[in-house]
Amino acid sequence: MGLNSGVISPPPPPWSPLTVDEYSSGRHPHSLIDQCTNLNHLKQLHARILRSGLFFHPYSASKLFKVAALSSFSTLDYALKVFDHIPHPNLFAWNTLIRAFASTPDPIQSLLVFNRMLHESSVFPNNFTFPFVIKAVSAVSTLTLCQAIHGMVIKASFGLDLYILNSLIYCYASCGDLDSAYLVFFKINEKDVVSWNSMIAGFAQGGCPQMALALYERMELQNVSPNDVTMVGVLSACTKKMDLDFGRRICRYIERNGINVSLTVSNAMLDMYVKNGSIEDARRLFDKMEKKDKFSWTTMIDGYAKSGNFDAARSVFYAIHEQDVSAWNVLISAYEQYGKPKEALAVFHELQRSRTAKPDEVTLVSVLSACAQLGAVDIGSWIHVYIKKQKIKLNCHLTTSLIDMYSKCGDIEKALEVFDSAERRDVFVWSAMIAGLAMHGRGRAAIDLFMKMEEAQVKPNSITFTNLLCACSHTGLVDEGRMFFNQMESVYGVVPGTKHYACMVDILGRAGFLEEAVELIEKMPIAPTPSVWGALLGACRIHGNVELAEMASSRLLEIEPSNDGAYVLLSNIYAKTRQWENVSGLRQQMKNSGIKKEPGCSSIEVGGVIHEFLVGDNSHPLSGRIYRKLNEIVARLKSVGYVPNESHLLQYVEEENMKERALNLHSEKLAMAFGLISTSPSQPMRIVKNLRVCGDCHSVAKLVSKLYSRDILLRDRYRFHHFSEGECSCMDYW
């Protein structure tokens, strides 16, 4: 038959045939794909494969795509473009793309690809598909998705695949459904070490450390040999259960049985020792570790800080070869959390000078908290400007910290400004703003904000109600306080805790409803804590109820025998009623028990520097000028009829002039005198007192604000007092 005989010949293949020479020389694109070391090289090969027509061969396309999707040098954007140009992706290509996205910070994309595969292709998921899909579900922690995928696994007849079942155990645990995770685990007939590890880790991370340790002991009884992953899970459970003995047993087991002591295992042991308070064991292990990462170093810094040994913490910090921001954060946070805000700010300034690392969100949250404790508004405002200049996105953590800082530094308007400009407000942002309004005595505004929070469909939590009840307490909103307290569980599903009961006792007690406050305590479904009895004792001080105060103080000291506040409050009540013998008796009891009253301390920020004053302090460089100013203040006060309130003396003083002197030496008055000589008349004086401001100092502050035409913002342990033109924002209800 000739050329025109009508017989149709098959078209040539769209890819070049593979020759022996090309394979042997390594010049063929297939062999070159595996040798790619960078993205440019891969793109060149991609172009060559396209020109040769090889891209339309399923094997060639899948091989190229695997490198594009999973290699360390490629990008998923490029991989997705390669995938979208494959005419008919096979199951291997789909699985590769699902796998690639499952390991990214956006695992939801993996699930979207899986959904595309189900609806756009003719291939069906296999036993390699499901583990990658389940991994993505674990990352997004969505229980309904986990249940749906589990159903698909069973329908696809993979219900006995051990690898898939182990993935499901981890997935259910990640979604918080430990019962389903254990059910999957229980039904596996031939469990391997991964099965046990997944369930142990699930219990440890899911808040059931005791179950994790019990499961490990069952694992031992069934002669399943644990590995290093098992040890990490068990050590995590020991850490969460605070079981140092079990933790030490595990460390001995690791040493005796030749378990691979990877850096992860070493860090888990280190963390267990530190969290269980055994800093000596931690140090011995730390010194023996051949390899250390930033977790190792920061764990030791945190451990020393928690034990109160800040010198050792700093010593470890300075021993780090390269101090990244996480190391700085641990040190700053440790100082801030353990009541050393000045030191926290000093380390922050050191970080700025060193330029070895750049402050991140965690740094700024800790520094803002330190500013809030000190009332350091100048530094806090600088941090706010820094956030704006560096274009750091204001997430809810930073927004909450800024609101808290401005509120505690006395600038409630600035706090409201931050709140109003926030793009996103979670329950903590709302709660922080309610707290700010509460401490500034704006009870009605706090309630109005709570109503707006409801309109925004943000569910209040326990902290929200603590702040809301505080707002009612500070402004005498008794009926509103009762209403919110009674609605907590029935309307909002928040079970009242001891803090809420303490707030309610405070609301009733301040308003004079002492019998109702006692009745509430007696009906509490949980044991009253020191804060509850302390609230009642504080109310007795206001209303001079000696008998009830003695009972409340006795109950408080039964729980906390070394609580100096119980002695001080009862002493206040005795002093107010001039029962000096009882005052002396209490002072002797304290002395015999070795209990010391927390010294009163007031601080004031001037030019970004915090100046602190104790009672009768003369250590300040300007002490001479301060006392001269204080004498001037007292003289001016007397000229307008001021008489010292001797009921605020905590001990009997015979000489009249000594009574007055004892009151004049209070730290608040020294801070006010320093503020008058160190700040301009247009500046408000911002004073922070570590204890409750005394009544005499409160009266003096009102008069000083009028006589010197100065605004004074005084924050004590419980609230803010805004003194202006002889009046206080608390309206003397405090």
Secondary structure, DSSP 8 states (H G I E B T S, - for coil): --TTSS-------SS----HHHHHHT-SHHHHHTT--SHHHHHHHHHHHHHHTGGGSHHHHHHHHHHHHHSTT--HHHHHHHHHT-SS--HHHHHHHHHHHHTSS-THHHHHHHHHHHHH-S----TTHHHHHHHHHHHHT-HHHHHHHHHHHHHTT-TT-HHHHHHHHHHHHHTT-HHHHHHHHHH-SS--HHHHHHHHHHHHHTT-HHHHHHHHHHHHHTT----HHHHHHHHHHHHHHT-HHHHHHHHHHHHHTT----HHHHHHHHHHHHHTT-HHHHHHHHHH-S---HHHHHHHHHHHHHTT-HHHHHHHHHH-SS--HHHHHHHHHHHHHTT-HHHHHHHHHHHHHH-SS---HHHHHHHHHHHHHHT-HHHHHHHHHHHHHTT----HHHHHHHHHHHHHTT-HHHHHHHHHH-S---HHHHHHHHHHHHHTT-HHHHHHHHHHHHHTT----HHHHHHHHHHHHHTT-HHHHHHHHHHHHHHH-----HHHHHHHHHHHHHTT-HHHHHHHHHT-SS---HHHHHHHHHHHHHHT-HHHHHHHHHHHHHH-TT-HHHHHHHHHHHHHTT-HHHHHHHHHHHHHHT------EEEEEETTEEEEEETT---STTHHHHHHHHHHHHHHHHHTT----GGG-SS---SHHHHHHHHHT-HHHHHHHHHHHHS-TTS-EEEEESS---HHHHHHHHHHHHHTT--EEEE-SS-EEEEETTEETTTT--
